[in-house]
Amino acid sequence: MLRRTPPVALAAALMASAVALGGCGGVATSSTSTPLVDQGTVRIAESSETSSFDPYSAFGAAQARYAYDSLVNLAPDGALVTGLASSWKATTTTATFTLRPGVTCSDGTLLTASAVARALTYAGDPANQLAGARTVLPNVPYTASADDGTGRVSVAAASPFPFLTRTIGLLPIVCPAGLDRPGSLDRATQGTGPYVLTHYTPGGPYEFTVRDGYSWGPAGATTTPPGLPAHIIIMVVPQSSTVANLLLTGGVDIASVSGPDRARLTGHGLATADVATVVGLTFFNQRPDRVLADRELRRALVSALDRRGLANVAVGGTGSPATDFGAEGAVCHADLADANLPARNAVGALRDAGWTRSADGPLTKDGRVLRLRLITSPDLGPTLASVAELMAREWTELGAEVDLVTESLPALVNAMYRSADFDVVVGSTPGFALPAGFTPFFSGSTPAQGLNFAGVTNPEYDALVAQALRETDTTGCATWNRAAAALFRSADALPIAEGRSSAYGYRTTFATTFGGQLVPTSIRLHQ
């Protein structure tokens, strides 16, 4: 049974960039060849403030990599490498991790298998409603146990889940001192990671200080190499244009930039790591009382869309239509859209579905006018309102009456999860790197019991997911892709564009994992 996640968890997932559960990243390349700076300070720009550094909260998860470790880590190419665990093995229902000896928490205490099991249990308890943890953990219940004598942590899932290592294994582990006082994690860190939060200012900046003696990072990374910064300062800079200016002038050392400002940063010797994204994931409300419960109507409306035109609007004129629900580099990513999306003439498809139009009047069926409530929010992306506007224009030309509504994020979440007063919602992809991450949004119960806010009912998808859940890790990719293809054929959802953002470094080099997440132990500062 899928665990219930409160609406705030989805809101956090929609606002966040892709969660680093798997897939590929890259190593930033640049013309930097100046000498390394020892014990220096690196300034990193983030677009929003961090109201809590609790790694299991909706806000602290993004900053957890600096102060917390996980049992395993991702290499830039997506492979799993060591972390707190030196070895591991898994099936679809069990996973066992053997801890590396000598790991210590930031307060100096030794990390034990029991402490890890306690953290896994706490993070996965539905009663705690930890939105940040739930974007990482498997969406099936599990139990964790420990053997301190052997250093082994064991996890047993209540039902098959193929990606236990890439979920359980990637959860940030909070040390006992933090679990004893969870409220303290908002402004302090209690982990085993390479840095410790040493200064917090509301609204930023936030400062992390390196730990001495750290030697259990990704693939055994340490904090001793030349050029690794002694201090990392997180600065809050909301405007992309300002971030670009600061990168060019040395006001910040590392930042992510998307949209047209990327062009200004080319040719300046900055380190660059590209990040793949999906822009404009669109859902169609299929609840029984909504007009888009009609599968053939959904298929006809999707056929009417100029996908390349929408993609160009979504990413500023150079877009490519999205090929899958997840971004390039996600586990099991494939080119599925073109071969499976409806491709009939929209007018003919509407006629066959019983919708007719006289002269320049509206489309009607059984005396009912085709009216669509199309909603989006600029809080999820600066181009989404324009994408929705182009959709509305194309469907209006077809004969639909479209009510285009631009909402604040809270109002959008309310429409999705409480009132269900929408027919089409243009949002941002939840960013899951694992195909199983999308399952609660495309199947199961509607809110408040589940996350299937659009009321998707696709028996073919459900059957294929049930099969894929019994196949270990990536051996089930062919089945997962057949399941996604079923969603495309039924026009259950539509990803709009393949997007790109980039992480840039001024006088720095670094590595990233899926979604552009920095690997702290990879950062090197140059003169």
QUIZIJO-V195512 format. One record per residue. RES is the residue in three letters. OMEGA is omega in degrees with one decimal (NA if undefined). NEAR is the number of other C-alpha atoms within 10 Angstrom. Layout:
# QUIZIJO-V195512
RES&OMEGA&NEAR / RES&OMEGA&NEAR
This chain:
# QUIZIJO-V195512
MET&179.7&9 / LEU&179.1&16 / ARG&178.1&17 / ARG&175.0&19 / THR&-177.7&21 / PRO&-178.3&18 / PRO&-179.3&20 / VAL&179.4&17 / ALA&178.2&20 / LEU&179.7&21 / ALA&178.0&18 / ALA&-179.6&17 / ALA&-179.8&22 / LEU&-178.2&20 / MET&-173.4&18 / ALA&169.6&19 / SER&-171.7&21 / ALA&179.3&26 / VAL&-173.1&22 / ALA&178.3&28 / LEU&-177.7&30 / GLY&179.1&30 / GLY&-168.9&26 / CYS&171.7&24 / GLY&179.4&26 / GLY&175.9&21 / VAL&-179.1&20 / ALA&178.2&20 / THR&179.9&17 / SER&176.9&19 / SER&-178.8&12 / THR&178.7&18 / SER&-179.9&10 / THR&-177.9&11 / PRO&178.2&12 / LEU&177.8&18 / VAL&178.0&18 / ASP&175.4&17 / GLN&-178.9&14 / GLY&179.8&16 / THR&177.0&19 / VAL&179.4&24 / ARG&-177.5&22 / ILE&-179.9&23 / ALA&172.5&22 / GLU&-174.6&21 / SER&-178.4&15 / SER&-178.5&14 / GLU&177.5&18 / THR&-176.0&25 / SER&176.9&17 / SER&177.1&20 / PHE&173.5&23 / ASP&-174.8&28 / PRO&178.3&29 / TYR&177.7&29 / SER&179.4&23 / ALA&-173.7&26 / PHE&-175.2&21 / GLY&-176.5&19 / ALA&-176.7&24 / ALA&-178.0&20 / GLN&-173.2&17 / ALA&-173.8&23 / ARG&-178.4&21 / TYR&-170.6&23 / ALA&-175.8&28 / TYR&175.6&24 / ASP&173.3&25 / SER&-177.9&26 / LEU&174.6&29 / VAL&178.5&27 / ASN&175.0&28 / LEU&169.6&26 / ALA&179.0&23 / PRO&179.6&21 / ASP&177.4&16 / GLY&179.4&20 / ALA&175.8&11 / LEU&177.5&19 / VAL&-174.0&17 / THR&173.5&23 / GLY&172.9&24 / LEU&177.8&29 / ALA&176.4&23 / SER&177.6&17 / SER&-178.6&16 / TRP&173.4&18 / LYS&-175.0&12 / ALA&167.0&18 / THR&177.4&19 / THR&-179.3&19 / THR&-179.6&20 / THR&173.8&21 / ALA&178.3&20 / THR&-179.7&22 / PHE&176.4&24 / THR&-174.3&20 / LEU&170.7&24 / ARG&-179.3&20 / PRO&172.3&14 / GLY&178.7&13 / VAL&179.2&20 / THR&173.5&19 / CYS&-177.7&22 / SER&176.2&22 / ASP&175.4&14 / GLY&-179.0&9 / THR&179.8&14 / LEU&178.0&15 / LEU&180.0&24 / THR&176.3&25 / ALA&178.3&23 / SER&178.8&18 / ALA&178.5&21 / VAL&178.9&27 / ALA&178.3&21 / ARG&179.2&20 / ALA&179.2&20 / LEU&179.8&25 / THR&179.5&16 / TYR&-176.7&18 / ALA&-176.1&27 / GLY&-178.8&26 / ASP&-178.6&16 / PRO&-178.5&16 / ALA&-178.9&8 / ASN&175.8&10 / GLN&-177.1&18 / LEU&-171.5&22 / ALA&-179.4&25 / GLY&178.7&25 / ALA&-175.5&26 / ARG&173.4&25 / THR&179.8&28 / VAL&-170.0&25 / LEU&176.3&24 / PRO&-178.8&23 / ASN&169.5&22 / VAL&177.6&16 / PRO&178.7&17 / TYR&172.7&20 / THR&-179.7&15 / ALA&177.7&22 / SER&-174.3&19 / ALA&170.9&21 / ASP&-175.9&14 / ASP&179.2&14 / GLY&180.0&8 / THR&-177.2&10 / GLY&-177.1&18 / ARG&173.3&22 / VAL&-177.5&25 / SER&179.1&20 / VAL&176.8&22 / ALA&179.7&19 / ALA&-178.5&19 / ALA&177.2&13 / SER&-174.5&17 / PRO&174.8&20 / PHE&-167.6&25 / PRO&-170.9&24 / PHE&-177.2&26 / LEU&-179.7&26 / THR&-177.0&29 / ARG&176.4&24 / THR&175.7&24 / ILE&-176.0&24 / GLY&-176.8&28 / LEU&177.1&22 / LEU&173.3&29 / PRO&-177.2&27 / ILE&176.7&30 / VAL&-179.4&32 / CYS&-176.7&25 / PRO&-179.2&21 / ALA&177.4&18 / GLY&179.0&18 / LEU&176.2&17 / ASP&-179.2&9 / ARG&-175.0&10 / PRO&180.0&14 / GLY&-179.2&12 / SER&-175.6&16 / LEU&177.3&21 / ASP&-172.6&17 / ARG&179.6&18 / ALA&179.3&18 / THR&179.6&27 / GLN&-177.8&25 / GLY&178.3&29 / THR&-170.6&30 / GLY&-174.8&30 / PRO&-178.8&26 / TYR&177.1&27 / VAL&175.2&23 / LEU&-176.4&20 / THR&177.2&14 / HIS&179.0&14 / TYR&173.3&18 / THR&177.8&12 / PRO&-177.0&11 / GLY&179.7&13 / GLY&2.3&18 / PRO&177.3&19 / TYR&-175.1&21 / GLU&174.1&20 / PHE&179.4&23 / THR&-174.9&19 / VAL&176.1&23 / ARG&172.6&19 / ASP&174.8&13 / GLY&-179.5&12 / TYR&-175.7&21 / SER&-175.6&20 / TRP&177.8&24 / GLY&-179.3&25 / PRO&179.8&23 / ALA&177.4&17 / GLY&179.7&14 / ALA&-179.0&17 / THR&176.6&18 / THR&-179.1&22 / THR&-175.0&16 / PRO&174.1&13 / PRO&176.7&14 / GLY&176.8&22 / LEU&-175.6&26 / PRO&174.1&27 / ALA&-179.1&18 / HIS&172.0&20 / ILE&178.8&23 / ILE&177.6&20 / ILE&178.3&23 / MET&179.3&20 / VAL&-179.0&18 / VAL&-172.7&21 / PRO&-171.3&13 / GLN&-179.3&12 / SER&-179.4&19 / SER&177.7&17 / THR&177.3&13 / VAL&179.5&24 / ALA&178.9&23 / ASN&-179.1&15 / LEU&176.5&18 / LEU&-177.9&25 / LEU&-177.2&18 / THR&-178.7&11 / GLY&178.1&14 / GLY&170.4&16 / VAL&-177.0&24 / ASP&-180.0&24 / ILE&177.7&29 / ALA&173.5&24 / SER&-179.1&24 / VAL&175.0&26 / SER&177.0&18 / GLY&-172.7&18 / PRO&-179.6&14 / ASP&178.4&15 / ARG&-176.8&18 / ALA&-178.0&11 / ARG&-174.3&12 / LEU&-179.3&17 / THR&174.3&10 / GLY&-179.3&9 / HIS&176.8&12 / GLY&179.9&16 / LEU&170.0&24 / ALA&-175.1&22 / THR&172.8&25 / ALA&-178.6&24 / ASP&-179.5&20 / VAL&178.8&27 / ALA&178.4&21 / THR&169.4&26 / VAL&-176.7&27 / VAL&168.9&31 / GLY&176.5&30 / LEU&-172.4&21 / THR&179.0&20 / PHE&178.4&24 / PHE&-175.7&24 / ASN&-175.0&27 / GLN&178.1&22 / ARG&-171.1&18 / PRO&-177.4&10 / ASP&-178.1&8 / ARG&-175.0&15 / VAL&-177.4&19 / LEU&165.9&23 / ALA&177.2&20 / ASP&-177.5&14 / ARG&-177.0&15 / GLU&174.8&18 / LEU&176.8&22 / ARG&-178.9&22 / ARG&179.0&24 / ALA&-179.3&23 / LEU&177.2&22 / VAL&178.8&24 / SER&-176.9&19 / ALA&-174.0&20 / LEU&171.7&17 / ASP&-172.7&13 / ARG&179.2&20 / ARG&176.9&17 / GLY&177.2&19 / LEU&179.8&25 / ALA&178.9&24 / ASN&177.1&20 / VAL&-174.7&22 / ALA&-174.9&29 / VAL&172.0&26 / GLY&170.6&13 / GLY&-178.1&14 / THR&-171.2&14 / GLY&171.4&21 / SER&177.8&18 / PRO&-179.6&22 / ALA&-178.7&27 / THR&-176.2&21 / ASP&-180.0&25 / PHE&176.0&32 / GLY&-177.6&29 / ALA&174.8&29 / GLU&-176.8&25 / GLY&175.5&21 / ALA&178.7&27 / VAL&179.7&23 / CYS&179.2&22 / HIS&-178.6&20 / ALA&176.9&20 / ASP&-170.9&14 / LEU&-167.5&19 / ALA&-173.2&20 / ASP&-175.8&14 / ALA&-172.1&12 / ASN&178.5&16 / LEU&176.9&19 / PRO&-175.8&22 / ALA&180.0&15 / ARG&170.1&14 / ASN&-172.6&12 / ALA&-178.6&19 / VAL&178.4&18 / GLY&179.6&13 / ALA&177.7&21 / LEU&178.9&22 / ARG&179.7&15 / ASP&178.7&13 / ALA&175.4&16 / GLY&-179.8&14 / TRP&-178.3&21 / THR&-178.4&20 / ARG&178.0&17 / SER&-178.1&9 / ALA&179.9&6 / ASP&-179.5&9 / GLY&-179.2&12 / PRO&172.1&19 / LEU&179.0&22 / THR&173.9&17 / LYS&-178.2&14 / ASP&177.9&8 / GLY&-178.1&9 / ARG&178.3&11 / VAL&177.8&18 / LEU&178.4&19 / ARG&-177.9&17 / LEU&173.4&20 / ARG&-175.5&16 / LEU&-175.3&21 / ILE&174.9&26 / THR&178.4&30 / SER&175.3&24 / PRO&177.9&15 / ASP&-179.8&19 / LEU&179.7&21 / GLY&-173.1&16 / PRO&-176.9&13 / THR&-172.5&19 / LEU&177.9&27 / ALA&178.4&25 / SER&175.5&15 / VAL&180.0&22 / ALA&179.3&27 / GLU&178.7&19 / LEU&174.8&17 / MET&-178.2&23 / ALA&-179.5&21 / ARG&-178.2&16 / GLU&179.0&17 / TRP&175.7&17 / THR&177.4&18 / GLU&178.5&12 / LEU&178.9&18 / GLY&177.2&23 / ALA&171.3&21 / GLU&-172.2&19 / VAL&174.0&19 / ASP&-177.4&14 / LEU&-175.1&18 / VAL&174.4&16 / THR&-172.7&17 / GLU&164.1&16 / SER&-179.6&13 / LEU&178.1&18 / PRO&179.4&13 / ALA&178.0&16 / LEU&179.0&25 / VAL&177.4&21 / ASN&179.1&14 / ALA&-178.1&17 / MET&-167.9&25 / TYR&-179.1&22 / ARG&-174.6&15 / SER&-174.7&12 / ALA&-177.2&19 / ASP&175.0&16 / PHE&170.7&22 / ASP&179.4&23 / VAL&174.4&22 / VAL&176.7&24 / VAL&-176.6&26 / GLY&178.2&27 / SER&179.2&25 / THR&173.5&25 / PRO&171.4&24 / GLY&-177.8&28 / PHE&177.6&26 / ALA&177.7&27 / LEU&-178.9&25 / PRO&179.0&21 / ALA&179.7&18 / GLY&-178.4&18 / PHE&-170.8&19 / THR&-178.7&19 / PRO&-179.4&20 / PHE&-176.2&19 / PHE&-179.9&23 / SER&176.6&21 / GLY&-171.5&19 / SER&171.4&19 / THR&177.6&21 / PRO&10.7&20 / ALA&-178.0&14 / GLN&-176.8&13 / GLY&-177.6&20 / LEU&-176.8&27 / ASN&-171.4&22 / PHE&179.2&27 / ALA&177.9&28 / GLY&-178.4&24 / VAL&175.2&24 / THR&-177.7&19 / ASN&-176.1&15 / PRO&179.3&12 / GLU&177.4&15 / TYR&-177.8&23 / ASP&-178.5&17 / ALA&-179.6&11 / LEU&176.2&18 / VAL&178.3&23 / ALA&177.1&15 / GLN&-177.7&15 / ALA&-179.2&26 / LEU&178.7&20 / ARG&-178.7&17 / GLU&-170.3&20 / THR&172.7&18 / ASP&-172.9&21 / THR&176.0&15 / THR&179.8&13 / GLY&-174.9&17 / CYS&180.0&18 / ALA&179.0&14 / THR&176.1&20 / TRP&-178.7&26 / ASN&174.3&22 / ARG&177.7&17 / ALA&178.4&24 / ALA&178.6&27 / ALA&177.9&23 / ALA&176.3&20 / LEU&177.8&23 / PHE&-176.9&24 / ARG&-178.6&18 / SER&-178.1&21 / ALA&177.4&25 / ASP&177.8&26 / ALA&-177.6&24 / LEU&171.2&22 / PRO&-170.5&26 / ILE&-168.4&33 / ALA&165.9&29 / GLU&-179.1&25 / GLY&176.5&25 / ARG&164.1&19 / SER&-178.4&19 / SER&169.9&20 / ALA&-175.2&23 / TYR&176.6&29 / GLY&173.4&31 / TYR&-177.5&27 / ARG&-179.0&26 / THR&165.5&28 / THR&-174.8&25 / PHE&173.8&23 / ALA&176.7&23 / THR&170.8&26 / THR&-176.3&26 / PHE&-179.4&32 / GLY&177.7&29 / GLY&179.7&25 / GLN&178.9&22 / LEU&170.1&23 / VAL&-171.6&20 / PRO&-177.2&23 / THR&178.7&23 / SER&-174.0&21 / ILE&175.0&21 / ARG&-178.8&22 / LEU&179.8&25 / HIS&176.3&19 / GLN&NA&14
